[in-house]
Amino acid sequence: MYRRWRPSGIALVLYFVVVILPLFSLYGLGNAPTEFIYAAAGSFVILIVATGLLPKVKVRRFGYDVLIIGTLAVLGMSVYVYGVLLLSGGLSRLSFDLLSVYEVRAEYVQTKAPFIGYFVPWQANVVNMVFLSYALYKRNYWLIGLPIAAQALLFGMTGHKSFVLSPLLVVGVYVVWKWRNALFYIIGGAAILVLACYFLFVVSGDHLAPSIMIRRLFFVPAGNHLIYYDFFSRTENPFVMLSDSILSWFVKYPYDVPVTRVISGAYWGRDFGPNVGYLGDAFANFGFMGMFLFSMILGAFLSIVDNISSHLPENLAAAIIAVPAMALVNSALFTSLLTHGLILAVVLIWLLRSIVERQSRLDKTRSFRVGSKWRENQEIQIHIEENLQS
């Protein structure tokens, strides 16, 4: 992975840093079950191999009519999202206070509109981040402020903390992914972040920073994997087998409530939604074989990402998929692909690639015409000078 730096590598690095490394810490320091740690490590190896296994396929760019339709569809979705949020009282609940996000979110979930549950995360995780990445690529620093302001407005009206952190992730990936030793800087940066938050806690006694950055970012996702393994490894708890998803017509769902509520009731005694990353969800569906199978599916998808973004700068494509790829540490594979926008991100990368290629072709044509006109003027000038001399 280090020698073959690809856009899909950001998904591998994020899952490695946020889930796999903390799992190893819980194994070494917290007596996490050996069999799950080995299965998780093996699944991650399968993911890396599958990502680079499929051959490169030449992907054609979109035609001009498709570019127009796609651009209008994205703009239309943006108008719909912000329009619905504003008309449903978005300004009245607008707040940028991190301590009041749950109150804002409780009001936001009452919003009723078709497809709004898909469109809001798509807007925040993909569309705004594509505009931000493209502004960074064009070095248009005035344009950078527009998606950041749009993202801040979404955060204020919905209360999702991840929305305000997404631009930081995109900018960081765009900058770091240019460096050959990016993997070292990402892992080293994560270690420095943990030490800095702990040092702040020791000095000030304030637990907010380490609670958010150490506990919530690293050890809650890894710990939830172990909780899901502990529950579904018991013989009295049947696997879900995608009966709450794409196989619901063929397999009967074995529980009365969603899996997250089953887990929260069994381990916390209250009703909330402790989500888990794609490996924990894979085990909940099919056990260890599910972990291996879902890793192969994700690897094939990431290989498609590399094929589609082959004519774009690697850091541009990596920055675009960074935020939806981050969802893999807290969400199921198929939920990340659809709800959190991984599939949409690939479509927009394809659309952006067609725009960049078309613009590059127009620039080359314009440059050739300018060069031809310059050569023609030079020839005319030489001819005039020769006539004057004679």
C-alpha positions in Angstrom: 0.0 0.0 0.0 2.9 2.4 0.7 4.5 1.8 -2.7 1.2 2.0 -4.6 -0.4 5.1 -3.3 -3.9 5.3 -4.6 -7.0 7.4 -3.9 -8.7 4.3 -2.3 -5.8 4.1 0.2 -7.4 6.8 2.3 -10.3 4.4 3.2 -7.7 1.7 4.2 -5.7 4.2 6.3 -8.7 5.6 8.1 -10.0 2.2 9.1 -6.5 1.1 10.1 -5.9 4.1 12.3 -9.4 4.4 13.8 -10.4 0.8 14.2 -7.5 -1.7 13.7 -4.8 0.0 15.8 -7.2 0.6 18.8 -8.3 -3.0 18.5 -4.7 -4.1 18.9 -4.4 -1.8 21.9 -7.5 -3.4 23.4 -6.0 -6.8 22.7 -2.7 -6.0 24.4 -4.0 -3.9 27.3 -7.7 -5.0 27.7 -7.7 -8.7 27.0 -9.8 -8.5 23.9 -10.7 -11.9 22.4 -7.9 -13.3 20.4 -10.0 -15.0 17.7 -11.8 -11.7 16.8 -8.5 -9.8 16.7 -7.0 -12.3 14.3 -10.1 -12.4 12.1 -10.1 -8.6 12.0 -6.4 -8.5 11.0 -6.9 -11.2 8.4 -10.0 -9.4 7.0 -8.0 -6.2 6.7 -5.3 -8.0 4.8 -8.0 -9.4 2.4 -9.3 -5.8 2.0 -5.8 -4.6 0.9 -5.3 -7.5 -1.5 -8.8 -7.2 -3.0 -8.3 -3.4 -3.5 -5.2 -4.0 -5.7 -6.3 -7.3 -7.2 -8.7 -6.3 -9.9 -7.2 -5.2 -13.2 -7.4 -1.6 -14.4 -10.3 -0.9 -16.7 -10.5 2.0 -19.1 -13.5 4.2 -18.0 -15.0 6.5 -20.6 -15.8 10.1 -19.6 -19.3 11.4 -19.6 -20.7 13.2 -22.6 -21.6 16.9 -22.5 -25.4 16.2 -22.1 -24.7 13.9 -19.1 -22.5 16.6 -17.5 -25.3 19.1 -17.8 -27.9 16.7 -16.4 -25.6 15.6 -13.5 -24.7 19.2 -12.6 -28.4 20.2 -12.6 -29.3 17.2 -10.4 -26.6 18.1 -7.8 -27.7 21.7 -7.7 -31.3 20.7 -7.5 -30.6 18.4 -4.6 -28.7 21.2 -2.8 -31.6 23.6 -3.2 -34.0 20.9 -2.0 -32.0 20.1 1.1 -31.4 23.7 2.3 -35.0 24.7 1.3 -36.5 21.9 3.4 -34.3 22.6 6.4 -35.1 26.3 6.3 -38.8 25.8 5.8 -38.9 23.3 8.7 -37.6 25.8 11.2 -33.9 25.4 10.6 -33.1 29.0 11.5 -35.1 28.8 14.8 -33.0 25.9 16.0 -29.7 27.2 14.5 -26.9 26.7 17.0 -23.1 26.3 16.7 -22.7 25.3 20.4 -21.2 21.7 20.6 -22.8 21.2 24.0 -26.3 21.7 22.6 -26.1 19.5 19.6 -28.4 16.8 21.0 -31.3 19.3 21.5 -30.8 20.6 17.9 -30.7 17.0 16.6 -33.9 16.1 18.5 -35.7 18.9 16.7 -34.2 18.1 13.4 -35.3 14.4 13.4 -38.9 15.7 13.4 -38.3 17.0 9.8 -40.6 15.1 7.4 -39.8 15.3 3.7 -39.3 12.7 0.9 -35.7 11.3 0.8 -34.4 13.9 3.3 -32.8 11.1 5.3 -30.6 10.4 2.3 -30.1 13.8 0.9 -28.9 15.6 4.0 -25.9 13.2 4.6 -25.2 13.2 0.8 -25.1 17.0 0.8 -22.8 17.1 3.9 -20.6 14.1 3.2 -20.2 14.3 -0.5 -21.6 17.3 -2.4 -20.2 20.1 -0.2 -16.9 18.2 0.1 -16.6 17.8 -3.7 -17.0 21.6 -4.1 -14.4 22.1 -1.3 -11.9 19.7 -2.9 -12.4 21.2 -6.3 -11.8 24.7 -4.9 -8.6 23.5 -3.3 -7.6 21.9 -6.7 -8.2 25.2 -8.6 -6.5 27.2 -5.8 -9.6 29.4 -5.6 -9.4 30.6 -2.0 -12.5 32.8 -2.4 -14.5 29.7 -3.5 -13.3 27.6 -0.5 -15.3 29.7 1.9 -18.6 28.8 0.1 -18.7 25.1 0.9 -17.4 25.7 4.4 -20.2 28.2 5.1 -22.7 25.7 3.6 -21.4 23.0 5.8 -21.5 25.1 8.9 -25.1 26.0 8.2 -26.0 22.3 7.9 -24.3 21.6 11.2 -26.2 24.4 12.9 -29.6 23.2 11.6 -29.0 19.4 12.2 -26.7 19.1 15.2 -24.5 16.5 13.6 -20.9 17.1 15.0 -19.3 15.2 12.1 -20.5 17.8 9.7 -18.3 20.5 11.3 -15.3 18.2 11.3 -15.6 17.0 7.7 -13.9 20.1 6.1 -10.9 19.6 8.4 -10.6 16.0 7.2 -10.9 17.0 3.5 -8.3 19.8 3.7 -6.0 17.5 5.7 -6.2 14.6 3.3 -5.8 17.0 0.3 -2.6 18.3 1.7 -1.1 15.2 3.2 -1.9 12.9 0.3 0.6 14.8 -1.8 3.5 13.5 0.3 5.1 10.2 -0.4 5.4 9.4 3.3 1.7 10.3 4.0 1.1 7.1 5.9 3.8 8.0 8.5 2.4 11.5 9.0 -1.2 10.2 9.4 -0.3 7.6 12.0 2.2 10.0 13.7 -0.4 12.8 13.7 -3.0 10.5 15.3 -0.5 9.6 18.1 0.4 13.3 18.7 -3.4 14.1 18.8 -3.9 11.5 21.5 -0.9 12.7 23.6 -1.9 16.3 23.3 -5.5 15.7 24.4 -4.2 13.6 27.4 -1.7 16.3 28.3 -4.5 18.9 28.2 -6.5 16.7 30.5 -3.6 16.3 33.0 -2.9 20.0 33.0 -6.5 21.4 33.1 -8.6 18.6 34.4 -11.1 19.2 31.5 -12.1 15.9 30.1 -14.0 17.2 27.0 -11.0 17.1 24.5 -9.9 13.5 25.5 -13.5 12.3 25.6 -14.1 13.5 22.1 -10.7 12.8 20.4 -9.5 9.7 22.4 -12.5 7.9 23.7 -15.1 8.7 21.0 -12.8 8.9 17.9 -10.7 5.8 18.6 -11.9 3.5 21.3 -15.7 3.7 21.0 -15.6 2.4 17.4 -13.1 -0.4 18.3 -15.0 -1.2 21.5 -18.3 -1.5 19.7 -16.7 -4.1 17.4 -15.9 -6.2 20.4 -19.4 -5.8 21.9 -21.0 -6.9 18.7 -18.7 -9.9 18.6 -19.4 -10.8 22.2 -23.2 -10.7 21.6 -23.4 -12.6 18.3 -20.7 -15.2 19.2 -23.2 -16.6 21.7 -25.2 -19.5 20.3 -28.5 -18.2 21.6 -28.2 -15.0 19.5 -28.7 -15.8 15.8 -26.9 -13.9 13.0 -28.9 -11.3 11.2 -27.9 -12.5 7.7 -28.9 -9.2 6.1 -32.5 -9.9 7.0 -32.9 -6.2 7.9 -31.4 -5.1 4.6 -31.1 -6.5 1.0 -32.2 -10.1 2.0 -35.3 -9.0 3.9 -37.6 -10.7 1.4 -35.9 -14.1 1.7 -34.7 -14.2 5.3 -36.8 -13.6 8.4 -35.4 -11.0 10.8 -34.8 -12.8 14.1 -35.3 -9.8 16.5 -38.2 -7.6 17.5 -36.2 -4.3 17.3 -33.3 -3.0 15.2 -29.9 -4.5 16.1 -28.6 -1.3 17.6 -31.4 -1.3 20.1 -30.9 -5.0 20.8 -27.2 -4.2 21.7 -28.0 -1.1 23.7 -30.6 -2.9 25.8 -28.3 -5.9 26.4 -25.2 -4.0 27.4 -26.4 -0.6 28.6 -30.0 -1.2 29.7 -31.4 1.7 27.8 -32.5 2.5 24.2 -30.1 4.3 21.9 -28.1 3.5 18.7 -24.5 2.1 19.2 -23.5 1.7 15.6 -20.5 -0.4 14.6 -18.1 -0.4 11.7 -18.3 -2.7 8.7 -16.3 -5.6 10.2 -18.5 -5.7 13.3 -21.6 -5.5 11.2 -20.2 -8.2 8.9 -19.8 -10.5 11.9 -23.3 -9.7 13.1 -24.6 -10.9 9.8 -22.6 -13.9 8.9 -19.8 -14.4 11.5 -16.2 -14.7 10.5 -17.1 -15.6 6.9 -19.1 -12.4 6.7 -16.0 -10.4 7.7 -13.9 -12.0 4.9 -16.8 -11.7 2.4 -17.6 -8.0 3.1 -13.8 -7.2 3.0 -13.7 -8.6 -0.6 -16.8 -6.7 -1.6 -15.4 -3.4 -0.2 -12.0 -4.1 -1.8 -13.7 -4.6 -5.2 -15.5 -1.3 -4.7 -12.4 0.6 -3.8 -10.7 -0.9 -6.9 -13.5 0.7 -8.9 -12.8 4.0 -7.2 -9.2 3.8 -8.4 -10.2 3.1 -12.0 -12.7 5.9 -12.2 -10.3 8.5 -10.6 -7.3 7.4 -12.7 -7.0 10.7 -14.6 -7.5 12.9 -11.6 -4.8 14.0 -9.0 -4.6 11.3 -6.3 -5.0 13.8 -3.5 -8.1 15.3 -5.1 -9.9 12.0 -5.4 -8.8 10.9 -2.0 -10.1 14.1 -0.4 -13.5 13.5 -2.0 -14.0 10.0 -0.7 -12.4 10.6 2.7 -15.6 11.7 4.5 -17.9 8.9 3.2 -15.0 6.4 3.7 -14.8 7.5 7.4 -18.4 6.2 7.8 -17.0 2.7 7.5 -15.6 2.9 11.0 -19.1 3.5 12.5 -21.5 2.1 9.9 -22.4 -1.1 8.0 -20.9 -1.6 4.6 -24.1 -1.2 2.6 -25.2 1.7 4.8 -21.9 3.4 4.1 -22.2 2.8 0.3 -25.7 4.2 0.1 -26.8 6.3 3.0 -23.4 7.9 3.7 -22.7 8.5 0.1 -19.7 6.3 -1.0 -21.5 5.4 -4.2 -22.5 9.0 -4.8 -18.9 10.1 -4.2 -17.7 7.7 -7.0 -20.4 9.1 -9.4 -19.3 12.7 -8.6 -15.7 11.7 -9.0 -16.6 10.3 -12.5 -18.5 13.5 -13.2 -15.6 15.7 -12.0 -13.1 13.7 -14.0 -15.1 14.3 -17.2 -15.3 18.0 -16.4 -11.5 18.2 -15.8 -10.7 16.2 -18.9 -13.0 18.3 -21.0 -11.5 21.5 -19.7 -8.0 20.1 -20.3 -8.9 19.3 -23.8 -10.3 22.8 -24.4 -7.2 24.4 -22.9 -4.9 22.3 -25.2 -7.0 23.2 -28.2 -7.0 26.9 -27.2 -3.2 26.8 -26.6 -2.7 25.1 -30.0 -4.7 27.8 -31.8 -2.9 30.5 -30.0 0.5 28.9 -30.9 -0.6 28.5 -34.5 -1.7 32.1 -34.7 1.6 33.2 -33.2 3.6 31.2 -35.7 1.5 32.6 -38.5 2.2 36.1 -37.3 5.9 35.4 -37.1 6.0 34.1 -40.6 4.1 37.2 -41.9 6.6 39.4 -40.0 9.6 37.6 -41.5 8.1 37.9 -45.0 7.5 41.6 -44.5 11.0 42.2 -43.3 12.5 40.2 -46.3 10.4 42.3 -48.7 11.6 45.6 -47.1 15.2 44.5 -47.3 14.9 43.6 -51.0 
